[in-house]
Amino acid sequence: IKYKESIGKGTPIPDLPEVKRVKETQKHISSVLYKEDLGTGTPTPVTPEIERVKRNQEHISSVLYKEGLGTGIPTPVTPEMERAKRNQENISSVLYKEGLGLGTPVPVTPEMERVKRNQENFSSVLYKEDLGTGTPTPVTPEIERVKRNQEHISSVLYKEDLGTGTPTPVTPEIERVKRNQEHISSVSFHLKHRK
């Protein structure tokens, strides 16, 4: 919103051939203007190919595909179908716990103990318990350098002590780019067509 404030006048430039071409292309692409000056169409005869396409469209249609379905031919339940049904019951998120029965206890192995200890170390709740005292490290020049770099990278501090910028003159090239941006801008595109 604020990028156009204090733009100043600038140097007017006549529409270049490229800009005119882009404007014409935009008119052709426009979803509002593409039907203007449409005129009357030339009727085409219904060919066998058009008939075929229409029939295919009716078969593909999600509304009509069940019309005229008729009765189906029952198929016998094969062992493969039985196997697939049993697999579906096992996969089902509703039925997978039914008829679970008792489990077989597994002895706690040293490997399981090791994994449990590792999980406790990784735990976001327990990792600070029994922390103890740390060993202080001296502040080396390398640590100082990293801290300064972090301050420069910081998204909070990067604008502090910014200073003043160097103004650049508005050149004809900058004017051309601004006009192109206005043509491309989806905001100005929608505003034009709403009016």
Buried (B, 14 or more C-beta within 10 A) or exposed (E): EEEEEEEEEEEEEEEEEEBEEBEEEBEEEBEEEEEEEEEEEEEEEEEEEEEEEEEEEEEEEEEEEEEEEEEEEEEEEEEEEEEEEEEEEEEEEEEEEEEEEEEEEEEEEEEEEEEEEEEEEEEEEEEEEEEEEEEEEEEEEEEEEEEEEEEEEEEEEEEEEEEEEEEEEBEEEEBBEBBEEEEEEEEEBEEEEEE
